[in-house]
Amino acid sequence: MDENKLTKTELWTKRIQDFHESGLSRKEWCQKQQIPQSTLGYWIRKQTKEQTKPEQLDVPVFARLPSEQEISSDLSADGVPVTIYLPGSIRVEIGAGCPIELMTSLIHTLNAYA
């Protein structure tokens, strides 16, 4: 790989890590760093694409779904859950009993995804 390209990749890896750790929105972080949001988005997509190995795309992911009875009992016990739909058939459902630390981590992760 070209040395200049490697340097840019390392620089943007550090910047993206700083962005994630800052807790700021993309807009706020980019304004503070004087970097266009489109540039940050480009590098996040580029690094995500490079980290995704082609063989991982073919591997199915299994998740246990709650039964209708579990959903009904959860709704009455914890209140109404929040459901977030993301591109690529991704659904995130958060119940009222979700620990605040997990919720904070999830929000930061989704903020970086967007």
Backbone as XML, in Angstrom:
<?xml version="1.0"?>
<chain id="A" units="angstrom">
  <residue number="1" name="MET">
    <atom name="N" x="0.839" y="-1.180" z="0.000"/>
    <atom name="CA" x="0.000" y="0.000" z="0.000"/>
    <atom name="C" x="0.886" y="1.246" z="0.000"/>
  </residue>
  <residue number="2" name="ASP">
    <atom name="N" x="0.475" y="2.261" z="-0.691"/>
    <atom name="CA" x="1.191" y="3.525" z="-0.771"/>
    <atom name="C" x="1.366" y="4.125" z="0.626"/>
  </residue>
  <residue number="3" name="GLU">
    <atom name="N" x="2.567" y="4.634" z="0.943"/>
    <atom name="CA" x="2.859" y="5.174" z="2.277"/>
    <atom name="C" x="1.937" y="6.342" z="2.613"/>
  </residue>
  <residue number="4" name="ASN">
    <atom name="N" x="1.678" y="7.239" z="1.647"/>
    <atom name="CA" x="0.801" y="8.379" z="1.872"/>
    <atom name="C" x="-0.624" y="7.917" z="2.184"/>
  </residue>
  <residue number="5" name="LYS">
    <atom name="N" x="-1.080" y="6.890" z="1.474"/>
    <atom name="CA" x="-2.416" y="6.356" z="1.715"/>
    <atom name="C" x="-2.502" y="5.722" z="3.102"/>
  </residue>
  <residue number="6" name="LEU">
    <atom name="N" x="-1.469" y="5.018" z="3.501"/>
    <atom name="CA" x="-1.431" y="4.408" z="4.826"/>
    <atom name="C" x="-1.501" y="5.483" z="5.900"/>
  </residue>
  <residue number="7" name="THR">
    <atom name="N" x="-0.781" y="6.581" z="5.690"/>
    <atom name="CA" x="-0.795" y="7.676" z="6.649"/>
    <atom name="C" x="-2.196" y="8.271" z="6.768"/>
  </residue>
  <residue number="8" name="LYS">
    <atom name="N" x="-2.889" y="8.456" z="5.646"/>
    <atom name="CA" x="-4.253" y="8.981" z="5.676"/>
    <atom name="C" x="-5.189" y="8.021" z="6.405"/>
  </residue>
  <residue number="9" name="THR">
    <atom name="N" x="-5.030" y="6.740" z="6.137"/>
    <atom name="CA" x="-5.875" y="5.745" z="6.790"/>
    <atom name="C" x="-5.658" y="5.766" z="8.299"/>
  </residue>
  <residue number="10" name="GLU">
    <atom name="N" x="-4.411" y="5.831" z="8.719"/>
    <atom name="CA" x="-4.118" y="5.896" z="10.158"/>
    <atom name="C" x="-4.687" y="7.178" z="10.768"/>
  </residue>
  <residue number="11" name="LEU">
    <atom name="N" x="-4.532" y="8.293" z="10.062"/>
    <atom name="CA" x="-5.055" y="9.572" z="10.544"/>
    <atom name="C" x="-6.568" y="9.494" z="10.727"/>
  </residue>
  <residue number="12" name="TRP">
    <atom name="N" x="-7.258" y="8.943" z="9.736"/>
    <atom name="CA" x="-8.714" y="8.879" z="9.822"/>
    <atom name="C" x="-9.197" y="7.826" z="10.814"/>
  </residue>
  <residue number="13" name="THR">
    <atom name="N" x="-8.424" y="6.794" z="11.021"/>
    <atom name="CA" x="-8.773" y="5.825" z="12.065"/>
    <atom name="C" x="-8.773" y="6.523" z="13.419"/>
  </residue>
  <residue number="14" name="LYS">
    <atom name="N" x="-7.753" y="7.330" z="13.666"/>
    <atom name="CA" x="-7.660" y="8.092" z="14.917"/>
    <atom name="C" x="-8.803" y="9.099" z="15.015"/>
  </residue>
  <residue number="15" name="ARG">
    <atom name="N" x="-9.077" y="9.829" z="13.922"/>
    <atom name="CA" x="-10.154" y="10.830" z="13.938"/>
    <atom name="C" x="-11.511" y="10.182" z="14.213"/>
  </residue>
  <residue number="16" name="ILE">
    <atom name="N" x="-11.760" y="9.055" z="13.585"/>
    <atom name="CA" x="-13.047" y="8.371" z="13.784"/>
    <atom name="C" x="-13.159" y="7.884" z="15.219"/>
  </residue>
  <residue number="17" name="GLN">
    <atom name="N" x="-12.077" y="7.385" z="15.764"/>
    <atom name="CA" x="-12.083" y="6.959" z="17.170"/>
    <atom name="C" x="-12.363" y="8.161" z="18.080"/>
  </residue>
  <residue number="18" name="ASP">
    <atom name="N" x="-11.722" y="9.286" z="17.803"/>
    <atom name="CA" x="-11.963" y="10.505" z="18.582"/>
    <atom name="C" x="-13.424" y="10.934" z="18.484"/>
  </residue>
  <residue number="19" name="PHE">
    <atom name="N" x="-13.984" y="10.846" z="17.271"/>
    <atom name="CA" x="-15.390" y="11.199" z="17.078"/>
    <atom name="C" x="-16.297" y="10.320" z="17.933"/>
  </residue>
  <residue number="20" name="HIS">
    <atom name="N" x="-16.082" y="9.001" z="17.885"/>
    <atom name="CA" x="-16.911" y="8.081" z="18.664"/>
    <atom name="C" x="-16.795" y="8.345" z="20.169"/>
  </residue>
  <residue number="21" name="GLU">
    <atom name="N" x="-15.601" y="8.635" z="20.621"/>
    <atom name="CA" x="-15.369" y="8.855" z="22.052"/>
    <atom name="C" x="-15.864" y="10.219" z="22.524"/>
  </residue>
  <residue number="22" name="SER">
    <atom name="N" x="-16.048" y="11.155" z="21.589"/>
    <atom name="CA" x="-16.441" y="12.517" z="21.969"/>
    <atom name="C" x="-17.871" y="12.602" z="22.493"/>
  </residue>
  <residue number="23" name="GLY">
    <atom name="N" x="-18.741" y="11.726" z="22.012"/>
    <atom name="CA" x="-20.143" y="11.805" z="22.400"/>
    <atom name="C" x="-20.898" y="12.895" z="21.665"/>
  </residue>
  <residue number="24" name="LEU">
    <atom name="N" x="-20.242" y="13.586" z="20.752"/>
    <atom name="CA" x="-20.870" y="14.656" z="19.981"/>
    <atom name="C" x="-21.574" y="14.079" z="18.760"/>
  </residue>
  <residue number="25" name="SER">
    <atom name="N" x="-22.531" y="14.835" z="18.227"/>
    <atom name="CA" x="-23.149" y="14.441" z="16.969"/>
    <atom name="C" x="-22.130" y="14.649" z="15.853"/>
  </residue>
  <residue number="26" name="ARG">
    <atom name="N" x="-22.398" y="14.092" z="14.690"/>
    <atom name="CA" x="-21.487" y="14.293" z="13.551"/>
    <atom name="C" x="-21.332" y="15.776" z="13.248"/>
  </residue>
  <residue number="27" name="LYS">
    <atom name="N" x="-22.459" y="16.474" z="13.232"/>
    <atom name="CA" x="-22.443" y="17.901" z="12.901"/>
    <atom name="C" x="-21.585" y="18.685" z="13.893"/>
  </residue>
  <residue number="28" name="GLU">
    <atom name="N" x="-21.796" y="18.433" z="15.190"/>
    <atom name="CA" x="-21.037" y="19.158" z="16.220"/>
    <atom name="C" x="-19.543" y="18.845" z="16.129"/>
  </residue>
  <residue number="29" name="TRP">
    <atom name="N" x="-19.213" y="17.563" z="15.983"/>
    <atom name="CA" x="-17.804" y="17.173" z="15.935"/>
    <atom name="C" x="-17.122" y="17.772" z="14.715"/>
  </residue>
  <residue number="30" name="CYS">
    <atom name="N" x="-17.794" y="17.695" z="13.578"/>
    <atom name="CA" x="-17.202" y="18.221" z="12.339"/>
    <atom name="C" x="-17.012" y="19.735" z="12.411"/>
  </residue>
  <residue number="31" name="GLN">
    <atom name="N" x="-17.977" y="20.453" z="12.991"/>
    <atom name="CA" x="-17.822" y="21.892" z="13.141"/>
    <atom name="C" x="-16.628" y="22.210" z="14.036"/>
  </residue>
  <residue number="32" name="LYS">
    <atom name="N" x="-16.508" y="21.470" z="15.125"/>
    <atom name="CA" x="-15.414" y="21.686" z="16.066"/>
    <atom name="C" x="-14.051" y="21.399" z="15.417"/>
  </residue>
  <residue number="33" name="GLN">
    <atom name="N" x="-13.989" y="20.377" z="14.575"/>
    <atom name="CA" x="-12.733" y="19.983" z="13.930"/>
    <atom name="C" x="-12.509" y="20.697" z="12.592"/>
  </residue>
  <residue number="34" name="GLN">
    <atom name="N" x="-13.523" y="21.443" z="12.146"/>
    <atom name="CA" x="-13.478" y="22.136" z="10.853"/>
    <atom name="C" x="-13.247" y="21.152" z="9.704"/>
  </residue>
  <residue number="35" name="ILE">
    <atom name="N" x="-14.027" y="20.077" z="9.750"/>
    <atom name="CA" x="-13.978" y="19.024" z="8.738"/>
    <atom name="C" x="-15.388" y="18.875" z="8.172"/>
  </residue>
  <residue number="36" name="PRO">
    <atom name="N" x="-15.545" y="18.805" z="6.857"/>
    <atom name="CA" x="-16.882" y="18.606" z="6.285"/>
    <atom name="C" x="-17.490" y="17.274" z="6.744"/>
  </residue>
  <residue number="37" name="GLN">
    <atom name="N" x="-18.798" y="17.291" z="7.017"/>
    <atom name="CA" x="-19.482" y="16.064" z="7.430"/>
    <atom name="C" x="-19.370" y="14.988" z="6.362"/>
  </residue>
  <residue number="38" name="SER">
    <atom name="N" x="-19.388" y="15.398" z="5.106"/>
    <atom name="CA" x="-19.294" y="14.424" z="4.017"/>
    <atom name="C" x="-17.957" y="13.681" z="4.048"/>
  </residue>
  <residue number="39" name="THR">
    <atom name="N" x="-16.896" y="14.358" z="4.452"/>
    <atom name="CA" x="-15.580" y="13.723" z="4.525"/>
    <atom name="C" x="-15.549" y="12.690" z="5.656"/>
  </residue>
  <residue number="40" name="LEU">
    <atom name="N" x="-16.092" y="13.063" z="6.803"/>
    <atom name="CA" x="-16.167" y="12.106" z="7.912"/>
    <atom name="C" x="-16.995" y="10.899" z="7.498"/>
  </residue>
  <residue number="41" name="GLY">
    <atom name="N" x="-18.140" y="11.128" z="6.878"/>
    <atom name="CA" x="-18.997" y="10.037" z="6.433"/>
    <atom name="C" x="-18.288" y="9.117" z="5.448"/>
  </residue>
  <residue number="42" name="TYR">
    <atom name="N" x="-17.544" y="9.712" z="4.516"/>
    <atom name="CA" x="-16.788" y="8.934" z="3.532"/>
    <atom name="C" x="-15.816" y="7.985" z="4.228"/>
  </residue>
  <residue number="43" name="TRP">
    <atom name="N" x="-15.050" y="8.504" z="5.188"/>
    <atom name="CA" x="-14.039" y="7.675" z="5.859"/>
    <atom name="C" x="-14.667" y="6.625" z="6.764"/>
  </residue>
  <residue number="44" name="ILE">
    <atom name="N" x="-15.792" y="6.935" z="7.381"/>
    <atom name="CA" x="-16.477" y="5.922" z="8.193"/>
    <atom name="C" x="-16.949" y="4.788" z="7.292"/>
  </residue>
  <residue number="45" name="ARG">
    <atom name="N" x="-17.565" y="5.136" z="6.145"/>
    <atom name="CA" x="-18.018" y="4.099" z="5.210"/>
    <atom name="C" x="-16.837" y="3.303" z="4.664"/>
  </residue>
  <residue number="46" name="LYS">
    <atom name="N" x="-15.775" y="3.980" z="4.315"/>
    <atom name="CA" x="-14.586" y="3.327" z="3.751"/>
    <atom name="C" x="-14.000" y="2.328" z="4.751"/>
  </residue>
  <residue number="47" name="GLN">
    <atom name="N" x="-13.862" y="2.747" z="5.996"/>
    <atom name="CA" x="-13.261" y="1.848" z="6.981"/>
    <atom name="C" x="-14.208" y="0.709" z="7.349"/>
  </residue>
  <residue number="48" name="THR">
    <atom name="N" x="-15.506" y="0.977" z="7.379"/>
    <atom name="CA" x="-16.467" y="-0.082" z="7.666"/>
    <atom name="C" x="-16.440" y="-1.119" z="6.553"/>
  </residue>
  <residue number="49" name="LYS">
    <atom name="N" x="-16.363" y="-0.639" z="5.306"/>
    <atom name="CA" x="-16.311" y="-1.544" z="4.158"/>
    <atom name="C" x="-15.047" y="-2.397" z="4.192"/>
  </residue>
  <residue number="50" name="GLU">
    <atom name="N" x="-13.916" y="-1.803" z="4.542"/>
    <atom name="CA" x="-12.656" y="-2.534" z="4.608"/>
    <atom name="C" x="-12.650" y="-3.557" z="5.741"/>
  </residue>
  <residue number="51" name="GLN">
    <atom name="N" x="-13.368" y="-3.256" z="6.826"/>
    <atom name="CA" x="-13.384" y="-4.170" z="7.968"/>
    <atom name="C" x="-14.324" y="-5.343" z="7.745"/>
  </residue>
  <residue number="52" name="THR">
    <atom name="N" x="-15.292" y="-5.196" z="6.832"/>
    <atom name="CA" x="-16.242" y="-6.266" z="6.551"/>
    <atom name="C" x="-15.625" y="-7.219" z="5.550"/>
  </residue>
  <residue number="53" name="LYS">
    <atom name="N" x="-15.369" y="-8.419" z="5.988"/>
    <atom name="CA" x="-14.771" y="-9.417" z="5.109"/>
    <atom name="C" x="-15.878" y="-10.050" z="4.264"/>
  </residue>
  <residue number="54" name="PRO">
    <atom name="N" x="-15.614" y="-10.320" z="2.984"/>
    <atom name="CA" x="-16.640" y="-10.896" z="2.111"/>
    <atom name="C" x="-17.237" y="-12.191" z="2.649"/>
  </residue>
  <residue number="55" name="GLU">
    <atom name="N" x="-16.439" y="-13.048" z="3.270"/>
    <atom name="CA" x="-16.978" y="-14.296" z="3.778"/>
    <atom name="C" x="-17.952" y="-14.081" z="4.936"/>
  </residue>
  <residue number="56" name="GLN">
    <atom name="N" x="-17.854" y="-12.946" z="5.621"/>
    <atom name="CA" x="-18.780" y="-12.658" z="6.717"/>
    <atom name="C" x="-20.167" y="-12.330" z="6.187"/>
  </residue>
  <residue number="57" name="LEU">
    <atom name="N" x="-20.265" y="-11.831" z="4.970"/>
    <atom name="CA" x="-21.548" y="-11.442" z="4.421"/>
    <atom name="C" x="-22.442" y="-12.640" z="4.145"/>
  </residue>
  <residue number="58" name="ASP">
    <atom name="N" x="-21.859" y="-13.823" z="3.918"/>
    <atom name="CA" x="-22.621" y="-15.011" z="3.607"/>
    <atom name="C" x="-23.018" y="-15.809" z="4.843"/>
  </residue>
  <residue number="59" name="VAL">
    <atom name="N" x="-22.496" y="-15.459" z="5.985"/>
    <atom name="CA" x="-22.765" y="-16.203" z="7.204"/>
    <atom name="C" x="-24.075" y="-15.712" z="7.815"/>
  </residue>
  <residue number="60" name="PRO">
    <atom name="N" x="-25.055" y="-16.598" z="7.987"/>
    <atom name="CA" x="-26.321" y="-16.149" z="8.578"/>
    <atom name="C" x="-26.141" y="-15.818" z="10.061"/>
  </residue>
  <residue number="61" name="VAL">
    <atom name="N" x="-26.943" y="-14.894" z="10.513"/>
    <atom name="CA" x="-26.944" y="-14.510" z="11.918"/>
    <atom name="C" x="-28.295" y="-14.905" z="12.498"/>
  </residue>
  <residue number="62" name="PHE">
    <atom name="N" x="-28.274" y="-15.628" z="13.593"/>
    <atom name="CA" x="-29.502" y="-16.087" z="14.215"/>
    <atom name="C" x="-29.741" y="-15.334" z="15.515"/>
  </residue>
  <residue number="63" name="ALA">
    <atom name="N" x="-30.977" y="-14.996" z="15.730"/>
    <atom name="CA" x="-31.357" y="-14.325" z="16.973"/>
    <atom name="C" x="-32.674" y="-14.918" z="17.447"/>
  </residue>
  <residue number="64" name="ARG">
    <atom name="N" x="-32.792" y="-15.112" z="18.732"/>
    <atom name="CA" x="-34.030" y="-15.625" z="19.297"/>
    <atom name="C" x="-35.034" y="-14.483" z="19.357"/>
  </residue>
  <residue number="65" name="LEU">
    <atom name="N" x="-36.203" y="-14.687" z="18.780"/>
    <atom name="CA" x="-37.259" y="-13.685" z="18.820"/>
    <atom name="C" x="-38.224" y="-14.034" z="19.943"/>
  </residue>
  <residue number="66" name="PRO">
    <atom name="N" x="-38.735" y="-13.038" z="20.623"/>
    <atom name="CA" x="-39.674" y="-13.329" z="21.704"/>
    <atom name="C" x="-41.006" y="-13.833" z="21.152"/>
  </residue>
  <residue number="67" name="SER">
    <atom name="N" x="-41.666" y="-14.667" z="21.933"/>
    <atom name="CA" x="-42.989" y="-15.150" z="21.548"/>
    <atom name="C" x="-44.003" y="-14.029" z="21.758"/>
  </residue>
  <residue number="68" name="GLU">
    <atom name="N" x="-45.205" y="-14.211" z="21.224"/>
    <atom name="CA" x="-46.260" y="-13.204" z="21.410"/>
    <atom name="C" x="-46.578" y="-13.039" z="22.901"/>
  </residue>
  <residue number="69" name="GLN">
    <atom name="N" x="-46.529" y="-14.137" z="23.642"/>
    <atom name="CA" x="-46.810" y="-14.078" z="25.073"/>
    <atom name="C" x="-45.741" y="-13.256" z="25.797"/>
  </residue>
  <residue number="70" name="GLU">
    <atom name="N" x="-44.462" y="-13.440" z="25.437"/>
    <atom name="CA" x="-43.384" y="-12.660" z="26.050"/>
    <atom name="C" x="-43.519" y="-11.178" z="25.710"/>
  </residue>
  <residue number="71" name="ILE">
    <atom name="N" x="-43.865" y="-10.891" z="24.471"/>
    <atom name="CA" x="-44.046" y="-9.496" z="24.065"/>
    <atom name="C" x="-45.181" y="-8.865" z="24.855"/>
  </residue>
  <residue number="72" name="SER">
    <atom name="N" x="-46.300" y="-9.584" z="24.984"/>
    <atom name="CA" x="-47.449" y="-9.056" z="25.729"/>
    <atom name="C" x="-47.102" y="-8.808" z="27.184"/>
  </residue>
  <residue number="73" name="SER">
    <atom name="N" x="-46.383" y="-9.761" z="27.808"/>
    <atom name="CA" x="-46.034" y="-9.586" z="29.221"/>
    <atom name="C" x="-45.010" y="-8.471" z="29.391"/>
  </residue>
  <residue number="74" name="ASP">
    <atom name="N" x="-44.083" y="-8.305" z="28.431"/>
    <atom name="CA" x="-43.099" y="-7.232" z="28.508"/>
    <atom name="C" x="-43.768" y="-5.873" z="28.371"/>
  </residue>
  <residue number="75" name="LEU">
    <atom name="N" x="-44.756" y="-5.772" z="27.499"/>
    <atom name="CA" x="-45.434" y="-4.491" z="27.303"/>
    <atom name="C" x="-46.181" y="-4.064" z="28.549"/>
  </residue>
  <residue number="76" name="SER">
    <atom name="N" x="-46.817" y="-5.020" z="29.202"/>
    <atom name="CA" x="-47.573" y="-4.651" z="30.388"/>
    <atom name="C" x="-46.649" y="-4.382" z="31.573"/>
  </residue>
  <residue number="77" name="ALA">
    <atom name="N" x="-45.498" y="-5.062" z="31.651"/>
    <atom name="CA" x="-44.593" y="-4.900" z="32.788"/>
    <atom name="C" x="-43.688" y="-3.689" z="32.653"/>
  </residue>
  <residue number="78" name="ASP">
    <atom name="N" x="-43.135" y="-3.465" z="31.477"/>
    <atom name="CA" x="-42.111" y="-2.439" z="31.309"/>
    <atom name="C" x="-42.573" y="-1.199" z="30.561"/>
  </residue>
  <residue number="79" name="GLY">
    <atom name="N" x="-43.780" y="-1.164" z="30.085"/>
    <atom name="CA" x="-44.199" y="-0.044" z="29.260"/>
    <atom name="C" x="-43.941" y="-0.350" z="27.798"/>
  </residue>
  <residue number="80" name="VAL">
    <atom name="N" x="-44.166" y="0.607" z="26.962"/>
    <atom name="CA" x="-44.042" y="0.418" z="25.522"/>
    <atom name="C" x="-42.572" y="0.483" z="25.113"/>
  </residue>
  <residue number="81" name="PRO">
    <atom name="N" x="-42.091" y="-0.521" z="24.354"/>
    <atom name="CA" x="-40.690" y="-0.479" z="23.908"/>
    <atom name="C" x="-40.508" y="0.520" z="22.772"/>
  </residue>
  <residue number="82" name="VAL">
    <atom name="N" x="-39.276" y="0.930" z="22.572"/>
    <atom name="CA" x="-38.917" y="1.793" z="21.455"/>
    <atom name="C" x="-38.326" y="0.890" z="20.379"/>
  </residue>
  <residue number="83" name="THR">
    <atom name="N" x="-38.784" y="1.057" z="19.150"/>
    <atom name="CA" x="-38.256" y="0.279" z="18.041"/>
    <atom name="C" x="-37.613" y="1.222" z="17.049"/>
  </residue>
  <residue number="84" name="ILE">
    <atom name="N" x="-36.366" y="0.924" z="16.670"/>
    <atom name="CA" x="-35.617" y="1.729" z="15.705"/>
    <atom name="C" x="-35.368" y="0.851" z="14.488"/>
  </residue>
  <residue number="85" name="TYR">
    <atom name="N" x="-35.777" y="1.341" z="13.321"/>
    <atom name="CA" x="-35.552" y="0.615" z="12.070"/>
    <atom name="C" x="-34.408" y="1.289" z="11.322"/>
  </residue>
  <residue number="86" name="LEU">
    <atom name="N" x="-33.431" y="0.485" z="10.883"/>
    <atom name="CA" x="-32.278" y="0.984" z="10.152"/>
    <atom name="C" x="-32.224" y="0.333" z="8.778"/>
  </residue>
  <residue number="87" name="PRO">
    <atom name="N" x="-31.533" y="0.971" z="7.841"/>
    <atom name="CA" x="-31.396" y="0.351" z="6.516"/>
    <atom name="C" x="-30.753" y="-1.031" z="6.621"/>
  </residue>
  <residue number="88" name="GLY">
    <atom name="N" x="-31.072" y="-1.877" z="5.677"/>
    <atom name="CA" x="-30.495" y="-3.218" z="5.670"/>
    <atom name="C" x="-31.272" y="-4.188" z="6.543"/>
  </residue>
  <residue number="89" name="SER">
    <atom name="N" x="-32.568" y="-3.921" z="6.752"/>
    <atom name="CA" x="-33.445" y="-4.799" z="7.534"/>
    <atom name="C" x="-32.970" y="-4.975" z="8.967"/>
  </residue>
  <residue number="90" name="ILE">
    <atom name="N" x="-32.446" y="-3.912" z="9.541"/>
    <atom name="CA" x="-31.986" y="-3.957" z="10.931"/>
    <atom name="C" x="-33.054" y="-3.312" z="11.811"/>
  </residue>
  <residue number="91" name="ARG">
    <atom name="N" x="-33.455" y="-4.025" z="12.859"/>
    <atom name="CA" x="-34.437" y="-3.510" z="13.799"/>
    <atom name="C" x="-33.853" y="-3.614" z="15.194"/>
  </residue>
  <residue number="92" name="VAL">
    <atom name="N" x="-33.890" y="-2.506" z="15.918"/>
    <atom name="CA" x="-33.412" y="-2.479" z="17.291"/>
    <atom name="C" x="-34.610" y="-2.140" z="18.167"/>
  </residue>
  <residue number="93" name="GLU">
    <atom name="N" x="-34.902" y="-3.015" z="19.121"/>
    <atom name="CA" x="-36.036" y="-2.796" z="20.021"/>
    <atom name="C" x="-35.506" y="-2.661" z="21.437"/>
  </residue>
  <residue number="94" name="ILE">
    <atom name="N" x="-35.902" y="-1.584" z="22.097"/>
    <atom name="CA" x="-35.392" y="-1.269" z="23.424"/>
    <atom name="C" x="-36.559" y="-1.194" z="24.392"/>
  </residue>
  <residue number="95" name="GLY">
    <atom name="N" x="-36.507" y="-2.009" z="25.446"/>
    <atom name="CA" x="-37.550" y="-1.995" z="26.456"/>
    <atom name="C" x="-37.299" y="-0.924" z="27.493"/>
  </residue>
  <residue number="96" name="ALA">
    <atom name="N" x="-38.314" y="-0.598" z="28.253"/>
    <atom name="CA" x="-38.209" y="0.441" z="29.272"/>
    <atom name="C" x="-37.227" y="0.062" z="30.373"/>
  </residue>
  <residue number="97" name="GLY">
    <atom name="N" x="-36.962" y="-1.220" z="30.563"/>
    <atom name="CA" x="-36.047" y="-1.663" z="31.603"/>
    <atom name="C" x="-34.588" y="-1.695" z="31.161"/>
  </residue>
  <residue number="98" name="CYS">
    <atom name="N" x="-34.288" y="-1.149" z="30.005"/>
    <atom name="CA" x="-32.918" y="-1.149" z="29.487"/>
    <atom name="C" x="-32.016" y="-0.299" z="30.382"/>
  </residue>
  <residue number="99" name="PRO">
    <atom name="N" x="-30.862" y="-0.830" z="30.816"/>
    <atom name="CA" x="-29.940" y="-0.043" z="31.648"/>
    <atom name="C" x="-29.442" y="1.188" z="30.890"/>
  </residue>
  <residue number="100" name="ILE">
    <atom name="N" x="-29.295" y="2.294" z="31.582"/>
    <atom name="CA" x="-28.894" y="3.561" z="30.963"/>
    <atom name="C" x="-27.532" y="3.452" z="30.289"/>
  </residue>
  <residue number="101" name="GLU">
    <atom name="N" x="-26.605" y="2.666" z="30.849"/>
    <atom name="CA" x="-25.287" y="2.502" z="30.245"/>
    <atom name="C" x="-25.394" y="1.843" z="28.874"/>
  </residue>
  <residue number="102" name="LEU">
    <atom name="N" x="-26.247" y="0.832" z="28.775"/>
    <atom name="CA" x="-26.454" y="0.150" z="27.501"/>
    <atom name="C" x="-27.116" y="1.093" z="26.500"/>
  </residue>
  <residue number="103" name="MET">
    <atom name="N" x="-28.103" y="1.856" z="26.965"/>
    <atom name="CA" x="-28.791" y="2.808" z="26.098"/>
    <atom name="C" x="-27.810" y="3.856" z="25.566"/>
  </residue>
  <residue number="104" name="THR">
    <atom name="N" x="-26.944" y="4.378" z="26.424"/>
    <atom name="CA" x="-25.956" y="5.387" z="26.018"/>
    <atom name="C" x="-25.013" y="4.804" z="24.971"/>
  </residue>
  <residue number="105" name="SER">
    <atom name="N" x="-24.528" y="3.601" z="25.209"/>
    <atom name="CA" x="-23.632" y="2.945" z="24.259"/>
    <atom name="C" x="-24.334" y="2.706" z="22.925"/>
  </residue>
  <residue number="106" name="LEU">
    <atom name="N" x="-25.582" y="2.290" z="22.980"/>
    <atom name="CA" x="-26.357" y="2.045" z="21.769"/>
    <atom name="C" x="-26.553" y="3.330" z="20.973"/>
  </residue>
  <residue number="107" name="ILE">
    <atom name="N" x="-26.855" y="4.426" z="21.642"/>
    <atom name="CA" x="-27.058" y="5.708" z="20.968"/>
    <atom name="C" x="-25.771" y="6.153" z="20.284"/>
  </residue>
  <residue number="108" name="HIS">
    <atom name="N" x="-24.649" y="6.021" z="20.954"/>
    <atom name="CA" x="-23.360" y="6.396" z="20.352"/>
    <atom name="C" x="-23.068" y="5.537" z="19.124"/>
  </residue>
  <residue number="109" name="THR">
    <atom name="N" x="-23.332" y="4.256" z="19.228"/>
    <atom name="CA" x="-23.095" y="3.343" z="18.111"/>
    <atom name="C" x="-23.988" y="3.672" z="16.932"/>
  </residue>
  <residue number="110" name="LEU">
    <atom name="N" x="-25.290" y="3.913" z="17.199"/>
    <atom name="CA" x="-26.212" y="4.259" z="16.129"/>
    <atom name="C" x="-25.879" y="5.598" z="15.515"/>
  </residue>
  <residue number="111" name="ASN">
    <atom name="N" x="-25.413" y="6.535" z="16.326"/>
    <atom name="CA" x="-25.009" y="7.851" z="15.825"/>
    <atom name="C" x="-23.873" y="7.699" z="14.824"/>
  </residue>
  <residue number="112" name="ALA">
    <atom name="N" x="-22.958" y="6.800" z="15.102"/>
    <atom name="CA" x="-21.835" y="6.566" z="14.197"/>
    <atom name="C" x="-22.304" y="5.829" z="12.941"/>
  </residue>
  <residue number="113" name="TYR">
    <atom name="N" x="-23.331" y="4.996" z="13.068"/>
    <atom name="CA" x="-23.860" y="4.232" z="11.942"/>
    <atom name="C" x="-24.538" y="5.147" z="10.930"/>
  </residue>
  <residue number="114" name="ALA">
    <atom name="N" x="-25.216" y="6.170" z="11.440"/>
    <atom name="CA" x="-26.046" y="7.033" z="10.577"/>
    <atom name="C" x="-25.261" y="7.846" z="9.634"/>
  </residue>
</chain>
